Amino acid sequence: MTAISRGSPWPLAGRLFGAVVVTNYLYRPLFPKILAALEPGGVLIYETFALGNERFGKPRNPDHLLAAGELLEAVRGSLKVIAYEDLERPPPKRARIQRICAVSADP
């Protein structure tokens, strides 16, 4: 597992992975690099907060919240979407989230 922080150089350049999992993190400039890190047939699982989450707590900053359909747009033309949800998570940890599972094309 590799943690990526903002402003750091991309440590995974040139490496491919069978799966990439991202949770509760949004830094839009990394979308292309994340997609490029998937090997053919590789799976992306991504879940993070969406606009509307500010009603329930942090994050509240729109820079850290996905717009409606943003995850779908991020993978459009690159990956095949297997599942996508844009929903409000119920109590006890209410949140507004988007999640996607998508697969890169086989060679």
Backbone as CSV, one residue per row, in Angstrom:
resi,resn,N_x,N_y,N_z,CA_x,CA_y,CA_z,C_x,C_y,C_z
1,MET,0.851,-1.175,0.000,0.000,0.000,0.000,0.897,1.239,0.000
2,THR,0.537,2.207,-0.797,1.299,3.439,-0.897,0.370,4.612,-0.633
3,ALA,0.732,5.457,0.311,-0.043,6.668,0.578,0.533,7.796,-0.268
4,ILE,-0.359,8.586,-0.836,0.044,9.698,-1.696,-0.377,10.991,-1.017
5,SER,0.535,11.951,-0.917,0.169,13.235,-0.341,0.244,14.320,-1.407
6,ARG,-0.546,15.355,-1.209,-0.584,16.472,-2.158,0.776,17.138,-2.258
7,GLY,1.108,17.499,-3.466,2.362,18.201,-3.679,3.564,17.281,-3.820
8,SER,3.409,16.013,-3.452,4.516,15.067,-3.603,4.600,14.619,-5.057
9,PRO,5.803,14.275,-5.515,5.893,13.720,-6.865,5.147,12.380,-6.908
10,TRP,4.607,12.044,-8.072,3.863,10.797,-8.232,4.839,9.630,-8.083
11,PRO,4.740,8.863,-7.007,5.724,7.811,-6.735,5.498,6.529,-7.527
12,LEU,4.400,6.456,-8.269,4.066,5.204,-8.952,4.249,5.271,-10.458
13,ALA,4.938,6.289,-10.937,5.138,6.460,-12.380,5.749,5.198,-12.976
14,GLY,5.149,4.735,-14.076,5.669,3.570,-14.770,5.267,2.239,-14.182
15,ARG,4.530,2.241,-13.075,4.094,0.988,-12.452,2.628,0.745,-12.768
16,LEU,2.266,-0.525,-12.915,0.886,-0.911,-13.178,0.393,-1.839,-12.083
17,PHE,-0.912,-1.742,-11.794,-1.505,-2.510,-10.706,-2.788,-3.183,-11.174
18,GLY,-3.057,-4.350,-10.609,-4.283,-5.074,-10.906,-5.495,-4.442,-10.269
19,ALA,-5.283,-3.651,-9.237,-6.380,-2.956,-8.563,-5.853,-1.688,-7.905
20,VAL,-6.685,-0.665,-7.920,-6.398,0.578,-7.207,-7.649,0.899,-6.408
21,VAL,-7.454,1.131,-5.101,-8.559,1.463,-4.209,-8.282,2.829,-3.593
22,VAL,-9.270,3.732,-3.712,-9.157,5.066,-3.139,-10.399,5.291,-2.280
23,THR,-10.200,5.685,-1.030,-11.326,5.973,-0.146,-11.118,7.295,0.564
24,ASN,-12.187,8.063,0.639,-12.219,9.317,1.395,-11.071,10.250,1.045
25,TYR,-10.776,10.352,-0.241,-9.689,11.205,-0.698,-10.052,11.767,-2.065
26,LEU,-9.807,13.049,-2.254,-10.079,13.666,-3.542,-9.026,14.723,-3.832
27,TYR,-8.230,14.440,-4.847,-7.279,15.405,-5.386,-7.341,15.222,-6.898
28,ARG,-8.168,16.036,-7.527,-8.526,15.855,-8.938,-7.346,15.707,-9.894
29,PRO,-6.225,16.412,-9.684,-5.105,16.241,-10.608,-4.565,14.804,-10.672
30,LEU,-4.894,13.966,-9.695,-4.415,12.584,-9.714,-5.285,11.644,-10.546
31,PHE,-6.483,12.052,-10.937,-7.357,11.149,-11.692,-6.639,10.513,-12.891
32,PRO,-6.014,11.288,-13.772,-5.354,10.657,-14.928,-4.226,9.692,-14.523
33,LYS,-3.505,10.034,-13.480,-2.406,9.175,-13.036,-2.936,7.879,-12.425
34,ILE,-4.035,7.973,-11.702,-4.649,6.771,-11.125,-5.121,5.839,-12.244
35,LEU,-5.785,6.398,-13.241,-6.269,5.579,-14.355,-5.101,4.950,-15.114
36,ALA,-4.029,5.697,-15.295,-2.860,5.185,-16.016,-2.129,4.094,-15.231
37,ALA,-2.368,4.004,-13.935,-1.702,3.001,-13.100,-2.390,1.636,-13.148
38,LEU,-3.526,1.548,-13.837,-4.234,0.266,-13.929,-3.682,-0.565,-15.073
39,GLU,-3.348,-1.814,-14.790,-2.946,-2.720,-15.861,-4.189,-3.131,-16.650
40,PRO,-4.020,-3.657,-17.854,-5.183,-4.122,-18.616,-6.011,-5.107,-17.789
41,GLY,-7.295,-4.869,-17.726,-8.185,-5.685,-16.904,-8.174,-5.303,-15.435
42,GLY,-7.409,-4.260,-15.075,-7.314,-3.821,-13.685,-8.597,-3.153,-13.215
43,VAL,-8.820,-3.200,-11.916,-10.051,-2.703,-11.305,-9.776,-1.440,-10.484
44,LEU,-10.627,-0.456,-10.660,-10.605,0.752,-9.839,-11.820,0.735,-8.930
45,ILE,-11.588,0.885,-7.649,-12.664,1.074,-6.675,-12.383,2.408,-6.005
46,TYR,-13.333,3.328,-6.116,-13.128,4.688,-5.617,-14.391,5.126,-4.889
47,GLU,-14.230,5.615,-3.664,-15.356,6.149,-2.900,-14.885,7.361,-2.118
48,THR,-15.633,8.448,-2.256,-15.322,9.633,-1.465,-16.551,10.523,-1.354
49,PHE,-16.388,11.612,-0.670,-17.500,12.497,-0.338,-17.949,13.328,-1.533
50,ALA,-19.229,13.665,-1.534,-19.828,14.426,-2.627,-20.492,15.691,-2.096
51,LEU,-20.763,16.610,-3.027,-21.490,17.827,-2.653,-22.775,17.452,-1.936
52,GLY,-23.072,18.153,-0.878,-24.196,17.845,-0.012,-23.719,17.298,1.317
53,ASN,-22.457,16.823,1.340,-21.907,16.292,2.588,-21.740,17.379,3.650
54,GLU,-21.649,18.623,3.207,-21.464,19.725,4.165,-22.598,19.777,5.184
55,ARG,-23.748,19.205,4.882,-24.869,19.163,5.838,-24.583,18.235,7.008
56,PHE,-23.648,17.291,6.811,-23.414,16.255,7.814,-22.094,16.391,8.552
57,GLY,-21.210,17.214,8.077,-19.903,17.364,8.724,-18.818,17.549,7.687
58,LYS,-17.616,17.191,8.071,-16.458,17.381,7.205,-16.326,16.203,6.262
59,PRO,-15.768,16.444,5.072,-15.333,17.723,4.545,-16.510,18.579,4.093
60,ARG,-16.309,19.882,4.177,-17.320,20.866,3.771,-16.878,21.690,2.568
61,ASN,-15.586,21.768,2.372,-15.013,22.571,1.300,-15.367,21.943,-0.050
62,PRO,-15.985,22.696,-0.954,-16.355,22.142,-2.261,-15.167,21.586,-3.047
63,ASP,-13.948,22.064,-2.764,-12.763,21.524,-3.430,-12.529,20.058,-3.072
64,HIS,-13.128,19.620,-1.971,-12.933,18.248,-1.480,-14.201,17.411,-1.621
65,LEU,-15.156,17.897,-2.406,-16.425,17.198,-2.605,-16.682,17.012,-4.092
66,LEU,-17.049,15.799,-4.476,-17.344,15.510,-5.873,-18.632,16.180,-6.317
67,ALA,-18.647,16.703,-7.523,-19.870,17.220,-8.141,-20.694,16.023,-8.616
68,ALA,-21.959,16.251,-8.887,-22.842,15.183,-9.366,-22.240,14.528,-10.611
69,GLY,-22.101,13.207,-10.577,-21.590,12.462,-11.717,-20.104,12.603,-11.998
70,GLU,-19.379,13.242,-11.104,-17.966,13.519,-11.379,-17.117,12.255,-11.513
71,LEU,-17.375,11.242,-10.715,-16.598,10.010,-10.859,-16.867,9.344,-12.209
72,LEU,-18.112,9.371,-12.637,-18.439,8.816,-13.958,-17.671,9.545,-15.052
73,GLU,-17.637,10.855,-14.965,-16.914,11.656,-15.967,-15.417,11.381,-15.921
74,ALA,-14.881,11.146,-14.727,-13.438,10.920,-14.589,-12.976,9.658,-15.303
75,VAL,-13.850,8.657,-15.410,-13.456,7.402,-16.050,-13.994,7.254,-17.474
76,ARG,-14.870,8.169,-17.874,-15.492,8.070,-19.207,-14.424,7.978,-20.300
77,GLY,-14.581,6.996,-21.176,-13.651,6.808,-22.276,-12.399,6.032,-21.906
78,SER,-12.187,5.771,-20.614,-10.993,5.052,-20.177,-11.317,3.689,-19.570
79,LEU,-12.398,3.621,-18.809,-12.738,2.402,-18.082,-14.186,1.998,-18.344
80,LYS,-14.468,0.723,-18.157,-15.837,0.212,-18.235,-16.408,0.217,-16.818
81,VAL,-17.523,0.920,-16.640,-18.141,1.027,-15.324,-18.914,-0.250,-15.021
82,ILE,-18.600,-0.850,-13.895,-19.291,-2.048,-13.414,-20.420,-1.650,-12.470
83,ALA,-20.146,-0.687,-11.600,-21.159,-0.207,-10.653,-20.837,1.233,-10.285
84,TYR,-21.890,2.009,-10.051,-21.732,3.412,-9.650,-22.893,3.770,-8.732
85,GLU,-22.590,4.492,-7.677,-23.630,4.985,-6.775,-23.332,6.423,-6.391
86,ASP,-24.371,7.197,-6.289,-24.320,8.574,-5.813,-25.432,8.623,-4.782
87,LEU,-25.075,8.615,-3.509,-26.095,8.391,-2.491,-25.806,9.109,-1.180
88,GLU,-26.797,9.073,-0.336,-26.671,9.574,1.032,-26.602,8.368,1.950
89,ARG,-25.480,8.248,2.655,-25.300,7.146,3.594,-26.152,7.417,4.834
90,PRO,-26.868,6.412,5.323,-27.759,6.612,6.475,-26.996,6.710,7.797
91,PRO,-27.700,7.113,8.866,-27.078,7.135,10.194,-26.567,5.739,10.548
92,PRO,-25.593,5.620,11.394,-25.116,6.643,12.319,-24.060,7.579,11.732
93,LYS,-23.479,7.261,10.577,-22.459,8.134,9.977,-22.990,8.684,8.666
94,ARG,-23.959,9.576,8.766,-24.555,10.148,7.565,-23.490,10.866,6.752
95,ALA,-23.581,10.685,5.459,-22.639,11.338,4.549,-23.228,11.292,3.153
96,ARG,-22.773,12.190,2.325,-23.133,12.210,0.910,-21.907,11.680,0.180
97,ILE,-22.043,10.589,-0.562,-20.886,9.957,-1.187,-21.171,9.546,-2.634
98,GLN,-20.093,9.345,-3.354,-20.127,8.689,-4.656,-19.140,7.538,-4.579
99,ARG,-19.470,6.455,-5.256,-18.552,5.321,-5.340,-18.670,4.697,-6.720
100,ILE,-17.554,4.154,-7.153,-17.521,3.543,-8.479,-16.615,2.313,-8.454
101,CYS,-16.992,1.329,-9.241,-16.148,0.184,-9.532,-16.069,0.121,-11.048
102,ALA,-14.852,0.168,-11.585,-14.682,0.190,-13.034,-13.447,-0.630,-13.400
103,VAL,-13.435,-1.117,-14.645,-12.375,-2.006,-15.113,-11.735,-1.411,-16.363
104,SER,-10.393,-1.525,-16.429,-9.707,-1.064,-17.641,-9.847,-2.135,-18.722
105,ALA,-9.715,-1.727,-19.960,-9.878,-2.637,-21.084,-8.762,-3.661,-21.122
106,ASP,-9.107,-4.871,-21.537,-8.087,-5.899,-21.763,-7.299,-5.519,-23.017
107,PRO,-6.062,-5.999,-23.112,-5.235,-5.643,-24.284,-5.808,-6.209,-25.577
